[in-house]
Amino acid sequence: MSNLYKTIEDLCKYQGITVTTMCKASGASRSSLSDLKSKRNSTLNTDTLQKIANYFDTSIDLLLGKEEIKKQPTESTGKLSKLENEILKMVIELPEDQKSDALDYLKYLITKQGNA
């Protein structure tokens, strides 16, 4: 396994998601990451690196090991619960035009809870 793949995998674990979930959400090719993991390729193309860096709101330099990962402060462990992961997976599977509706509904639920 390459250092690049290990960095990406660590970022996913820190976020409480799988590499596959990150690929779906970012638009990165899952097969390119599989090739990286199995050492069929030693790096990713710039487009894929940028998609992954954008997803994690970080730099390509961090992914390539030129910067150190700075742990962000979190409310608890920094990991999503099983239920939160399930919700995330369901949202990722929604067509783009329905994602904003789902967000609006979640905001409504939170507002309703605050007024109860």
Z-matrix of the N, CA and C atoms (Angstrom, degrees):
N
C 1 1.453
C 2 1.531 1 108.11
N 3 1.322 2 116.35 1 134.39
C 4 1.464 3 120.48 2 -178.16
C 5 1.526 4 111.40 3 -78.11
N 6 1.323 5 115.50 4 160.26
C 7 1.464 6 120.52 5 176.34
C 8 1.523 7 110.75 6 -62.42
N 9 1.330 8 116.69 7 -37.19
C 10 1.460 9 121.19 8 179.19
C 11 1.523 10 110.23 9 -61.37
N 12 1.326 11 116.62 10 -47.06
C 13 1.462 12 119.58 11 179.33
C 14 1.521 13 110.17 12 -62.90
N 15 1.316 14 117.52 13 -41.89
C 16 1.466 15 121.93 14 -179.81
C 17 1.527 16 110.19 15 -60.87
N 18 1.316 17 118.25 16 -40.96
C 19 1.463 18 122.01 17 177.88
C 20 1.522 19 110.46 18 -62.29
N 21 1.332 20 116.58 19 -46.37
C 22 1.467 21 121.27 20 179.98
C 23 1.523 22 109.85 21 -64.07
N 24 1.308 23 116.60 22 -43.29
C 25 1.460 24 121.10 23 179.14
C 26 1.535 25 110.50 24 -62.49
N 27 1.336 26 116.90 25 -41.27
C 28 1.470 27 120.80 26 178.47
C 29 1.525 28 111.05 27 -63.98
N 30 1.328 29 117.18 28 -40.91
C 31 1.461 30 120.40 29 177.95
C 32 1.531 31 110.42 30 -63.08
N 33 1.307 32 116.32 31 -40.31
C 34 1.468 33 120.27 32 177.50
C 35 1.523 34 110.71 33 -63.58
N 36 1.321 35 116.52 34 -46.58
C 37 1.466 36 120.10 35 179.37
C 38 1.521 37 110.88 36 -60.44
N 39 1.323 38 116.72 37 -41.27
C 40 1.462 39 121.40 38 179.22
C 41 1.524 40 110.84 39 -61.38
N 42 1.340 41 116.41 40 -34.49
C 43 1.462 42 121.55 41 178.99
C 44 1.529 43 111.82 42 -84.56
N 45 1.335 44 116.72 43 -8.71
C 46 1.461 45 120.31 44 179.60
C 47 1.513 46 113.32 45 76.93
N 48 1.330 47 116.71 46 30.13
C 49 1.465 48 121.68 47 -179.86
C 50 1.520 49 110.16 48 -128.74
N 51 1.306 50 115.96 49 168.94
C 52 1.463 51 120.96 50 175.82
C 53 1.524 52 109.58 51 -93.49
N 54 1.314 53 115.84 52 163.63
C 55 1.464 54 120.99 53 176.14
C 56 1.525 55 109.58 54 -61.80
N 57 1.312 56 117.25 55 -38.60
C 58 1.466 57 121.35 56 179.26
C 59 1.530 58 111.01 57 -62.09
N 60 1.327 59 116.62 58 -43.31
C 61 1.470 60 120.53 59 178.32
C 62 1.524 61 110.41 60 -61.79
N 63 1.338 62 115.86 61 -43.36
C 64 1.463 63 119.84 62 178.68
C 65 1.526 64 110.72 63 -62.42
N 66 1.326 65 117.05 64 -41.46
C 67 1.472 66 120.41 65 179.67
C 68 1.528 67 111.07 66 -61.46
N 69 1.329 68 116.23 67 -45.10
C 70 1.471 69 119.76 68 179.26
C 71 1.521 70 111.09 69 -61.67
N 72 1.321 71 116.18 70 -43.38
C 73 1.464 72 120.34 71 -176.53
C 74 1.525 73 112.54 72 -72.91
N 75 1.317 74 117.20 73 -33.43
C 76 1.474 75 120.57 74 -175.79
C 77 1.521 76 113.47 75 -91.74
N 78 1.331 77 116.50 76 -20.57
C 79 1.459 78 119.91 77 -175.55
C 80 1.517 79 112.70 78 88.52
N 81 1.339 80 117.09 79 5.46
C 82 1.468 81 120.75 80 177.29
C 83 1.526 82 109.34 81 -73.81
N 84 1.299 83 116.22 82 147.07
C 85 1.462 84 121.69 83 -179.31
C 86 1.526 85 110.31 84 -74.13
N 87 1.331 86 116.55 85 122.41
C 88 1.468 87 120.60 86 178.97
C 89 1.518 88 110.28 87 -65.55
N 90 1.326 89 116.84 88 -35.84
C 91 1.469 90 119.33 89 -178.90
C 92 1.528 91 111.08 90 -65.35
N 93 1.334 92 117.60 91 -33.82
C 94 1.466 93 119.10 92 178.84
C 95 1.527 94 110.50 93 -67.32
N 96 1.333 95 116.92 94 -33.99
C 97 1.462 96 119.67 95 177.00
C 98 1.523 97 111.17 96 -73.28
N 99 1.327 98 116.64 97 -35.24
C 100 1.472 99 119.78 98 175.55
C 101 1.524 100 110.24 99 -63.33
N 102 1.335 101 116.62 100 -41.42
C 103 1.465 102 120.88 101 177.70
C 104 1.530 103 110.78 102 -63.50
N 105 1.328 104 116.27 103 -37.80
C 106 1.458 105 121.15 104 178.51
C 107 1.531 106 110.30 105 -66.56
N 108 1.313 107 116.30 106 -44.11
C 109 1.471 108 121.17 107 -179.24
C 110 1.526 109 111.15 108 -62.20
N 111 1.318 110 116.49 109 -42.40
C 112 1.466 111 120.92 110 -176.94
C 113 1.532 112 112.54 111 -86.28
N 114 1.340 113 116.52 112 4.05
C 115 1.470 114 123.76 113 178.11
C 116 1.525 115 113.66 114 67.64
N 117 1.346 116 117.21 115 21.36
C 118 1.472 117 119.48 116 172.10
C 119 1.526 118 109.47 117 -72.62
N 120 1.323 119 116.17 118 -26.81
C 121 1.465 120 123.22 119 172.70
C 122 1.516 121 107.78 120 -128.71
N 123 1.329 122 115.96 121 151.70
C 124 1.463 123 119.21 122 -178.62
C 125 1.525 124 112.52 123 -101.19
N 126 1.329 125 117.38 124 -10.56
C 127 1.461 126 121.10 125 178.96
C 128 1.520 127 109.28 126 -153.52
N 129 1.323 128 115.49 127 -179.93
C 130 1.461 129 122.05 128 176.86
C 131 1.512 130 108.84 129 -115.41
N 132 1.333 131 116.35 130 157.34
C 133 1.463 132 117.75 131 177.70
C 134 1.532 133 109.49 132 -71.68
N 135 1.308 134 115.99 133 161.86
C 136 1.461 135 122.18 134 -174.97
C 137 1.520 136 112.18 135 -58.50
N 138 1.325 137 117.65 136 -38.94
C 139 1.461 138 121.80 137 -179.80
C 140 1.533 139 110.74 138 -61.61
N 141 1.321 140 116.43 139 -46.02
C 142 1.470 141 120.82 140 179.63
C 143 1.522 142 110.74 141 -66.59
N 144 1.320 143 117.21 142 -42.92
C 145 1.465 144 120.54 143 177.26
C 146 1.528 145 111.00 144 -58.93
N 147 1.330 146 116.15 145 -41.82
C 148 1.467 147 119.75 146 -179.13
C 149 1.529 148 111.48 147 -66.65
N 150 1.329 149 117.10 148 -40.33
C 151 1.472 150 120.57 149 177.56
C 152 1.526 151 110.85 150 -60.18
N 153 1.322 152 115.78 151 -43.31
C 154 1.465 153 120.11 152 -179.48
C 155 1.526 154 110.41 153 -69.30
N 156 1.321 155 116.83 154 -43.59
C 157 1.468 156 120.35 155 177.89
C 158 1.527 157 110.52 156 -60.91
N 159 1.318 158 117.60 157 -42.50
C 160 1.467 159 121.09 158 177.78
C 161 1.523 160 110.69 159 -62.79
N 162 1.314 161 116.59 160 -42.00
C 163 1.468 162 120.52 161 -179.27
C 164 1.529 163 110.73 162 -58.51
N 165 1.325 164 116.27 163 -44.43
C 166 1.458 165 120.74 164 -178.53
C 167 1.532 166 112.60 165 -88.67
N 168 1.326 167 116.39 166 2.17
C 169 1.465 168 121.52 167 -178.96
C 170 1.533 169 110.02 168 53.51
N 171 1.323 170 114.01 169 51.58
C 172 1.456 171 120.61 170 -178.94
C 173 1.527 172 108.71 171 -138.66
N 174 1.306 173 116.91 172 -169.81
C 175 1.468 174 120.66 173 -177.77
C 176 1.529 175 110.92 174 -106.61
N 177 1.320 176 114.37 175 159.70
C 178 1.462 177 120.36 176 173.76
C 179 1.526 178 109.10 177 -63.94
N 180 1.341 179 116.95 178 -36.34
C 181 1.465 180 120.33 179 178.38
C 182 1.524 181 111.62 180 -57.75
N 183 1.329 182 117.52 181 -38.62
C 184 1.459 183 120.10 182 178.02
C 185 1.523 184 109.87 183 -64.83
N 186 1.324 185 116.83 184 -43.97
C 187 1.467 186 120.09 185 179.31
C 188 1.522 187 111.48 186 -60.76
N 189 1.315 188 116.16 187 -36.78
C 190 1.463 189 121.02 188 -177.70
C 191 1.518 190 113.04 189 -83.71
N 192 1.342 191 117.24 190 0.39
C 193 1.455 192 120.73 191 177.32
C 194 1.511 193 114.47 192 85.06
N 195 1.326 194 117.19 193 13.33
C 196 1.462 195 120.68 194 179.05
C 197 1.523 196 112.01 195 -88.30
N 198 1.338 197 116.01 196 -10.35
C 199 1.466 198 122.84 197 175.28
C 200 1.513 199 107.14 198 -131.08
N 201 1.316 200 116.00 199 153.23
C 202 1.463 201 120.45 200 177.86
C 203 1.522 202 109.91 201 -87.83
N 204 1.325 203 116.54 202 143.75
C 205 1.457 204 121.72 203 176.87
C 206 1.517 205 108.38 204 -71.47
N 207 1.325 206 115.16 205 124.08
C 208 1.457 207 120.82 206 176.69
C 209 1.513 208 107.49 207 -100.44
N 210 1.314 209 116.59 208 119.92
C 211 1.461 210 120.01 209 -179.99
C 212 1.513 211 109.37 210 -72.06
N 213 1.326 212 114.71 211 131.12
C 214 1.446 213 122.25 212 178.42
C 215 1.522 214 109.02 213 -82.29
N 216 1.323 215 116.94 214 142.85
C 217 1.467 216 117.26 215 174.27
C 218 1.520 217 109.37 216 -65.47
N 219 1.315 218 116.45 217 142.82
C 220 1.457 219 120.68 218 -178.72
C 221 1.515 220 109.26 219 -128.51
N 222 1.328 221 115.15 220 161.96
C 223 1.452 222 119.83 221 178.77
C 224 1.520 223 110.89 222 -68.26
N 225 1.323 224 117.04 223 -37.93
C 226 1.462 225 119.47 224 179.20
C 227 1.515 226 108.18 225 -133.27
N 228 1.308 227 118.18 226 -112.01
C 229 1.459 228 120.93 227 -176.09
C 230 1.517 229 112.55 228 -89.50
N 231 1.333 230 117.66 229 -10.80
C 232 1.452 231 119.73 230 -176.70
C 233 1.510 232 112.96 231 84.59
N 234 1.316 233 117.22 232 -1.29
C 235 1.459 234 121.06 233 179.95
C 236 1.512 235 109.56 234 -107.63
N 237 1.304 236 114.26 235 148.63
C 238 1.454 237 119.65 236 177.43
C 239 1.521 238 109.82 237 -80.60
N 240 1.316 239 115.46 238 146.64
C 241 1.458 240 119.79 239 175.58
C 242 1.526 241 108.87 240 -72.00
N 243 1.302 242 115.19 241 169.61
C 244 1.467 243 120.44 242 178.16
C 245 1.532 244 110.36 243 -59.26
N 246 1.321 245 117.07 244 -42.54
C 247 1.458 246 121.46 245 179.19
C 248 1.526 247 111.41 246 -65.81
N 249 1.331 248 116.93 247 -42.08
C 250 1.464 249 120.40 248 178.64
C 251 1.526 250 110.93 249 -63.43
N 252 1.328 251 116.75 250 -39.70
C 253 1.465 252 120.03 251 176.13
C 254 1.520 253 111.38 252 -62.42
N 255 1.325 254 116.62 253 -40.36
C 256 1.464 255 121.19 254 179.34
C 257 1.528 256 110.23 255 -63.68
N 258 1.326 257 116.28 256 -42.86
C 259 1.468 258 120.56 257 177.80
C 260 1.528 259 109.91 258 -62.03
N 261 1.331 260 116.52 259 -45.01
C 262 1.462 261 120.99 260 179.27
C 263 1.527 262 111.06 261 -59.47
N 264 1.328 263 117.04 262 -45.02
C 265 1.463 264 121.02 263 179.48
C 266 1.527 265 110.91 264 -60.68
N 267 1.330 266 116.22 265 -41.21
C 268 1.467 267 119.56 266 -179.52
C 269 1.532 268 110.74 267 -66.20
N 270 1.319 269 116.98 268 -40.88
C 271 1.463 270 120.60 269 179.86
C 272 1.527 271 110.49 270 -65.31
N 273 1.313 272 116.74 271 -40.40
C 274 1.467 273 120.74 272 179.73
C 275 1.525 274 110.64 273 -60.49
N 276 1.320 275 116.76 274 -35.61
C 277 1.458 276 121.29 275 -178.18
C 278 1.530 277 113.51 276 -75.85
N 279 1.339 278 117.26 277 -15.78
C 280 1.465 279 120.16 278 -179.47
C 281 1.523 280 111.26 279 -67.63
N 282 1.334 281 117.51 280 147.37
C 283 1.463 282 119.72 281 171.17
C 284 1.533 283 108.73 282 -62.40
N 285 1.314 284 116.92 283 150.11
C 286 1.469 285 121.87 284 -175.67
C 287 1.522 286 112.52 285 -52.38
N 288 1.326 287 118.11 286 -40.50
C 289 1.460 288 120.79 287 -176.32
C 290 1.532 289 112.53 288 -69.40
N 291 1.328 290 117.78 289 -16.11
C 292 1.464 291 120.39 290 179.47
C 293 1.530 292 112.81 291 -96.82
N 294 1.331 293 117.42 292 -13.46
C 295 1.460 294 120.52 293 -178.98
C 296 1.525 295 111.57 294 -63.99
N 297 1.323 296 118.03 295 -40.48
C 298 1.470 297 119.35 296 179.68
C 299 1.524 298 110.62 297 -67.65
N 300 1.343 299 117.80 298 -34.13
C 301 1.469 300 120.56 299 175.52
C 302 1.526 301 110.37 300 -63.38
N 303 1.325 302 116.70 301 -41.31
C 304 1.466 303 120.62 302 179.30
C 305 1.532 304 110.02 303 -64.12
N 306 1.319 305 116.81 304 -41.73
C 307 1.461 306 120.68 305 177.94
C 308 1.524 307 110.97 306 -63.13
N 309 1.321 308 116.90 307 -44.32
C 310 1.467 309 120.61 308 178.04
C 311 1.525 310 111.03 309 -59.85
N 312 1.330 311 117.07 310 -40.05
C 313 1.455 312 120.39 311 -179.94
C 314 1.531 313 111.40 312 -66.93
N 315 1.332 314 116.21 313 -41.65
C 316 1.463 315 119.36 314 177.39
C 317 1.526 316 110.92 315 -62.92
N 318 1.319 317 116.81 316 -40.23
C 319 1.471 318 120.40 317 177.15
C 320 1.525 319 110.14 318 -62.61
N 321 1.332 320 116.77 319 -40.39
C 322 1.454 321 121.30 320 177.13
C 323 1.515 322 110.83 321 -60.40
N 324 1.332 323 116.83 322 -46.41
C 325 1.463 324 120.48 323 179.46
C 326 1.524 325 111.91 324 -60.53
N 327 1.308 326 116.53 325 -41.17
C 328 1.460 327 120.25 326 179.25
C 329 1.520 328 111.27 327 -66.28
N 330 1.334 329 116.83 328 -41.42
C 331 1.458 330 121.31 329 177.94
C 332 1.518 331 110.19 330 -64.35
N 333 1.325 332 116.39 331 -44.29
C 334 1.464 333 121.78 332 179.41
C 335 1.527 334 110.81 333 -60.91
N 336 1.333 335 116.86 334 -40.53
C 337 1.454 336 121.52 335 179.41
C 338 1.530 337 110.29 336 -65.06
N 339 1.325 338 117.10 337 -38.38
C 340 1.460 339 121.48 338 179.92
C 341 1.517 340 112.05 339 -68.55
N 342 1.339 341 117.31 340 -25.19
C 343 1.470 342 121.05 341 -179.11
C 344 1.520 343 112.08 342 -92.90
N 345 1.333 344 117.83 343 -3.15
C 346 1.477 345 120.47 344 -176.60
C 347 1.509 346 112.29 345 -79.58
